[in-house]
Amino acid sequence: MTGKKILGDERRKWILDKLITEQAPITGGDLAKQSNVSRQVIVSDITLLKAKGEPIIATSQGYLYMPASNQDTMIERTIACQHTPDKSEEELFLLVDHGVTVKDVKIEHGVYGDLTASIMVSNRKEVEQFMKKIDDTGASFLSELTDGVHLHTIMAQSEQTLERAEKALHDAGFLISNDH
């Protein structure tokens, strides 16, 4: 869709169709370029679509359409971790190498309460893209606000996969266990 500016409802329908058919994250910048509007207009459109109940999530790689049926086959678990920022890539690699998708990161902030950020990484390439975005933008990890303590929601096809990943995290010293 290059050339003319796509307006309002037509643009939101176009965004939704694009996210559904693409099945891979699309950046707000790419959507903006293709529809000849600003990135901020796309952010507003995504907010409106989410408010209407569309299952769109913002990941570090871009926007993703995530219908509940895709998540129904996945088993989720929340794990508690602690490490320094320089260990973040190692932690994420360890998880995805065990066949786990890291859905998000959560911290408990003293003022704001629970803060959650979507990560949605399932392989090394996605982890590398996530880490590059952190590096390129100079962003901080949420866990830097809590002395490295954070939660991850992890997803996999089986309990056994989650168990193996959790054991690997424990063995690497990332997992906060009851014996801490």
C-alpha positions in Angstrom: 0.0 0.0 0.0 2.2 2.8 -1.1 1.2 6.2 -2.6 -2.0 7.4 -1.0 -2.7 7.8 2.6 -5.1 5.3 4.1 -7.6 6.8 6.4 -9.2 5.8 9.7 -11.3 2.7 9.7 -10.0 1.5 6.4 -6.4 1.8 7.7 -7.2 -0.1 10.9 -8.9 -2.9 8.8 -5.8 -3.0 6.6 -3.5 -3.2 9.7 -5.5 -6.0 11.1 -5.6 -7.9 7.9 -1.8 -7.4 7.5 -1.1 -8.7 11.0 -3.4 -11.7 10.6 -1.9 -12.8 7.2 1.7 -12.0 8.0 1.9 -14.2 11.1 5.3 -12.6 12.0 5.9 -9.4 13.9 5.6 -6.2 11.9 7.1 -2.9 13.2 5.1 0.2 13.6 7.5 1.9 11.3 6.9 -0.6 8.5 3.1 -0.2 8.9 3.4 3.6 8.9 5.6 3.6 5.8 3.2 1.3 3.9 0.1 3.2 4.8 1.7 6.7 4.4 1.0 7.9 8.0 3.2 8.5 11.0 4.3 5.8 13.4 2.4 7.6 16.1 -0.8 7.2 14.1 -0.1 3.4 13.9 0.4 3.3 17.7 -3.0 5.0 18.1 -4.6 2.6 15.6 -3.2 -0.4 17.4 -4.5 0.9 20.7 -8.0 1.3 19.2 -7.8 -2.2 17.8 -6.8 -3.6 21.2 -9.6 -1.7 22.9 -12.0 -3.5 20.5 -10.7 -6.8 21.8 -8.3 -7.7 18.9 -5.5 -10.0 20.3 -2.6 -7.8 19.2 0.6 -7.8 21.3 3.6 -5.5 21.0 6.8 -7.5 21.0 10.4 -6.3 20.7 10.3 -7.3 17.1 7.0 -5.5 16.3 3.2 -6.1 16.5 1.9 -9.6 16.4 -1.6 -10.9 16.0 -2.0 -13.7 18.7 -5.4 -15.3 18.7 -6.2 -17.4 21.8 -6.3 -20.6 19.8 -2.5 -20.3 19.2 -1.9 -20.1 22.9 -4.3 -22.9 23.8 -1.8 -25.6 23.0 0.9 -24.0 25.0 1.5 -24.6 28.6 2.5 -21.5 30.6 4.5 -21.2 33.8 5.9 -18.2 35.8 9.4 -18.4 37.0 11.4 -16.1 39.4 14.9 -15.2 38.3 17.7 -12.9 39.5 20.8 -11.9 37.7 22.8 -8.8 36.5 21.9 -7.1 33.2 25.0 -8.6 31.5 23.5 -12.1 32.0 20.2 -11.3 30.2 21.2 -12.7 26.9 22.6 -15.9 28.4 19.4 -16.4 30.4 17.2 -15.9 27.3 19.4 -18.1 25.1 19.2 -20.9 27.7 15.4 -20.8 27.7 14.9 -20.7 23.9 17.6 -23.4 23.4 15.4 -25.6 25.6 12.4 -25.0 23.3 10.7 -22.4 25.4 9.1 -19.2 24.4 9.7 -16.3 26.8 6.4 -14.4 26.7 7.2 -11.5 29.1 9.1 -10.1 32.0 7.5 -8.8 35.1 8.8 -6.8 38.1 7.2 -5.5 41.3 7.9 -1.8 41.4 7.7 0.1 44.7 5.6 2.9 43.3 3.9 1.5 40.2 3.2 -2.0 41.4 3.4 -4.9 38.9 5.0 -3.9 35.6 4.9 -6.3 32.7 6.7 -6.0 29.3 6.2 -8.4 26.4 9.3 -10.1 25.1 8.0 -13.0 22.9 11.2 -14.6 21.9 11.4 -18.3 20.8 14.8 -18.7 19.2 18.3 -17.3 19.2 17.7 -14.9 16.3 14.7 -13.3 18.1 16.8 -13.0 21.3 19.6 -11.4 19.3 17.1 -8.9 17.8 15.7 -8.1 21.2 19.2 -7.5 22.7 20.2 -5.4 19.7 17.1 -3.2 20.2 18.0 -2.8 23.9 21.5 -1.9 22.9 20.5 0.4 20.0 18.0 2.4 22.1 20.0 2.5 25.3 17.0 1.1 27.1 17.3 -0.4 30.6 16.1 -3.8 31.6 13.1 -3.7 33.9 15.1 -5.9 36.3 17.5 -3.1 36.8 14.8 -1.5 39.0 14.7 -4.5 41.3 18.3 -5.5 41.8 18.0 -8.1 39.1 14.8 -9.8 40.5 12.2 -10.5 37.9 9.6 -13.0 36.7 9.2 -14.5 33.3 6.1 -16.1 31.8 7.5 -19.0 29.8 5.5 -21.2 27.3 6.1 -24.6 25.8 4.3 -27.5 24.2 4.8 -29.7 27.2 5.4 -29.7 31.0 8.6 -31.7 30.4 10.0 -28.9 28.2 9.3 -26.4 30.9 10.8 -28.7 33.6 14.1 -29.1 31.5 14.3 -25.3 31.0 13.7 -24.6 34.6 16.3 -27.1 35.7 18.8 -25.5 33.3 18.1 -22.1 34.8 18.5 -23.4 38.3 21.8 -25.1 37.3 23.1 -21.9 35.8 22.2 -19.9 39.0 19.5 -17.8 37.4 16.5 -19.2 39.2 15.4 -17.9 42.6 14.6 -21.1 44.5 13.2 -21.7 48.0 16.7 -22.4 49.3 17.9 -18.8 48.6 
